[in-house]
Amino acid sequence: MCGLHFSVGRMLELRIFATVMFIKPTKKWRNPDGDSSIMVPYTYYRLCESERDATGRPKQRTVLGLGELLDFPTNAEKGELAELLTSLIKGGECRLCSSQRMYDAALGFYGKWLDEKREAEERRDRQAEEARRRAEEAREAKVCMKLKSLQPEMSRSVGAEHVCSQTLDRLGLKGFLMRQG
C-alpha cells in the first residue's frame, strides 16, 4: 500500500497541473494547382491537450490548429514550441527561449488562440441571447385565461347528420348520390 494520501481538492489541483499539451501531426491530402486527379500528402500540426474524462479514460482535445509548421522542421523545435504555448495558455506567461523566431511564432499562435477563444465566447453569448429571446417570444405568445370567466355568446350544437351533410356537399357527392337514386 502506498503511503500517499490526497484529498479530492488536491487531486483536482494535480489533475489541472498534470494536463500535458503537445504538438500532434496529422497527415492530410490536397490537390496542387486545382488538379483534382492528383492528391499530394502534407502534414498539418495541432496543439493538443491530453486529459482524462469523468470515467478516467484518456482523451486528446485539440486546442489550436497550427498549420504546417514549415519554420520548425525538427521535433525538438516543435517540442519547445509546445512548451512555450503551454506556458502561455495555461499560465498566461511566457518562459524565456533561445530563439526570437520561436518566441514570435509562439506569441502569434497565442494571439490566434485568444481570438478563437473570444469568438467562441461571443458566439456562446449570442446563442444564449437568442435562446432567451425565443423563450420570451414563446412566453408572450401564450395567452392565459380563466376558463370560468368565459361566457358563450352563441352556442350551437353540431350533430353528426349536419357534419355528414356538409362533407357530402364539399366533396360534391350529394348531387352524385341524388342522380343515382
C-alpha positions as CSV (number, residue, x, y, z in Angstrom):
1,M,0.0,0.0,0.0
2,C,1.2,3.4,-0.9
3,G,1.8,5.9,1.9
4,L,0.5,8.9,-0.1
5,H,-2.9,10.3,0.7
6,F,-4.5,13.2,-1.2
7,S,-7.8,15.0,-0.7
8,V,-10.1,15.4,-3.6
9,G,-9.3,19.1,-3.9
10,R,-5.6,18.2,-4.0
11,M,-6.2,15.6,-6.7
12,L,-8.0,18.2,-8.8
13,E,-5.1,20.6,-8.4
14,L,-2.7,17.8,-9.5
15,R,-5.0,17.0,-12.5
16,I,-5.0,20.6,-13.7
17,F,-1.2,20.8,-13.2
18,A,-0.7,17.4,-14.9
19,T,-2.5,18.2,-18.2
20,V,0.0,18.0,-21.0
21,M,0.0,19.9,-24.2
22,F,1.8,18.5,-27.2
23,I,2.0,19.0,-31.0
24,K,0.3,16.2,-32.9
25,P,1.0,15.7,-36.6
26,T,-1.9,14.8,-38.9
27,K,-1.5,13.6,-42.5
28,K,-3.7,15.4,-44.9
29,W,-4.2,15.5,-48.6
30,R,-4.6,18.4,-51.1
31,N,-4.7,18.8,-54.8
32,P,-2.0,21.1,-56.2
33,D,-2.9,23.7,-58.8
34,G,-6.5,22.7,-58.8
35,D,-5.8,19.4,-60.5
36,S,-8.4,17.0,-58.9
37,S,-6.7,13.9,-60.3
38,I,-3.5,14.3,-58.3
39,M,-3.5,14.3,-54.5
40,V,-0.4,15.3,-52.5
41,P,0.1,14.5,-48.9
42,Y,1.2,17.0,-46.3
43,T,1.5,17.2,-42.5
44,Y,-0.8,19.5,-40.5
45,Y,0.0,20.1,-36.9
46,R,-2.3,20.7,-34.0
47,L,-1.6,21.7,-30.4
48,C,-3.5,19.1,-28.4
49,E,-4.1,18.6,-24.7
50,S,-4.1,15.2,-23.0
51,E,-6.8,14.9,-20.3
52,R,-9.0,12.3,-18.7
53,D,-12.8,12.2,-18.9
54,A,-15.1,11.6,-16.0
55,T,-14.6,7.8,-16.3
56,G,-10.8,8.1,-16.2
57,R,-10.2,7.4,-19.9
58,P,-7.5,9.4,-21.6
59,K,-8.7,11.9,-24.2
60,Q,-7.0,14.2,-26.6
61,R,-8.5,17.6,-27.2
62,T,-7.4,19.9,-30.0
63,V,-6.6,23.3,-28.5
64,L,-5.3,25.1,-31.6
65,G,-4.6,24.3,-35.3
66,L,-1.0,25.3,-36.0
67,G,-0.8,24.6,-39.8
68,E,2.2,23.0,-41.5
69,L,4.9,24.5,-39.2
70,L,7.5,24.7,-42.0
71,D,9.6,27.1,-39.9
72,F,10.1,24.3,-37.3
73,P,11.4,21.2,-39.1
74,T,12.8,19.3,-36.0
75,N,10.8,17.6,-33.3
76,A,12.9,19.4,-30.7
77,E,11.8,22.7,-32.0
78,K,8.1,21.6,-32.1
79,G,8.5,20.3,-28.5
80,E,9.9,23.7,-27.4
81,L,7.1,25.5,-29.2
82,A,4.6,23.2,-27.4
83,E,6.2,24.1,-24.0
84,L,6.0,27.9,-24.9
85,L,2.4,27.6,-25.9
86,T,1.5,25.6,-22.8
87,S,3.1,28.2,-20.5
88,L,1.2,31.0,-22.4
89,I,-2.2,29.2,-22.5
90,K,-2.1,27.6,-19.1
91,G,-0.3,30.3,-17.1
92,G,-0.6,33.4,-19.1
93,E,3.2,33.9,-19.1
94,C,5.9,33.0,-21.4
95,R,9.2,31.5,-20.4
96,L,12.4,32.5,-22.0
97,C,13.5,30.7,-25.1
98,S,16.7,30.6,-27.1
99,S,15.2,31.7,-30.4
100,Q,13.4,35.0,-31.3
101,R,11.8,33.2,-34.2
102,M,10.3,30.7,-31.8
103,Y,9.2,33.4,-29.4
104,D,7.5,35.4,-32.1
105,A,5.7,32.3,-33.5
106,A,4.5,31.3,-30.0
107,L,3.1,34.8,-29.4
108,G,1.4,34.7,-32.9
109,F,-0.2,31.4,-32.1
110,Y,-1.2,32.6,-28.6
111,G,-2.9,35.6,-30.2
112,K,-4.7,33.3,-32.6
113,W,-5.8,31.2,-29.6
114,L,-7.1,34.3,-27.8
115,D,-9.0,35.4,-30.8
116,E,-10.6,32.0,-31.2
117,K,-11.5,31.9,-27.5
118,R,-13.0,35.4,-27.7
119,E,-15.0,34.5,-30.8
120,A,-16.3,31.3,-29.1
121,E,-17.4,33.3,-26.1
122,E,-19.2,35.8,-28.3
123,R,-20.9,33.0,-30.2
124,R,-22.0,31.4,-27.0
125,D,-23.3,34.7,-25.7
126,R,-25.2,35.3,-29.0
127,Q,-26.7,31.8,-28.8
128,A,-27.7,32.3,-25.2
129,E,-29.3,35.7,-26.0
130,E,-31.2,34.2,-29.0
131,A,-32.5,31.4,-26.8
132,R,-33.6,33.9,-24.2
133,R,-35.3,36.0,-26.9
134,R,-37.1,32.9,-28.3
135,A,-38.2,31.9,-24.9
136,E,-39.6,35.4,-24.2
137,E,-41.4,35.4,-27.5
138,A,-42.9,32.0,-26.7
139,R,-44.0,33.2,-23.3
140,E,-45.6,36.3,-24.8
141,A,-47.4,34.2,-27.4
142,K,-49.1,32.2,-24.7
143,V,-52.5,33.6,-23.7
144,C,-53.6,32.8,-20.2
145,M,-57.3,32.8,-19.5
146,K,-59.5,31.7,-16.6
147,L,-62.0,29.3,-18.1
148,K,-64.7,30.2,-15.6
149,S,-64.6,33.8,-16.9
150,L,-65.5,32.8,-20.5
151,Q,-69.2,33.4,-21.4
152,P,-70.6,31.7,-24.6
153,E,-72.4,34.2,-26.8
154,M,-73.9,32.0,-29.5
155,S,-73.7,28.3,-28.7
156,R,-74.9,25.8,-31.1
157,S,-74.6,22.1,-31.3
158,V,-73.4,20.3,-34.3
159,G,-74.8,16.9,-34.9
160,A,-73.4,14.0,-36.8
161,E,-76.0,14.4,-39.6
162,H,-75.0,18.0,-40.1
163,V,-71.3,17.1,-40.4
164,C,-72.1,14.3,-42.9
165,S,-74.3,16.7,-45.0
166,Q,-71.5,19.3,-45.1
167,T,-69.0,16.7,-46.1
168,L,-71.1,15.4,-48.9
169,D,-71.7,19.0,-50.2
170,R,-68.0,19.9,-50.1
171,L,-67.0,16.7,-51.9
172,G,-69.7,17.1,-54.5
173,L,-71.2,13.7,-53.6
174,K,-74.7,14.9,-52.7
175,G,-75.6,15.6,-56.4
176,F,-74.0,12.3,-57.5
177,L,-76.0,10.3,-54.9
178,M,-79.2,12.1,-55.9
179,R,-78.7,11.2,-59.6
180,Q,-78.1,7.6,-58.6
181,G,-81.4,7.5,-56.9
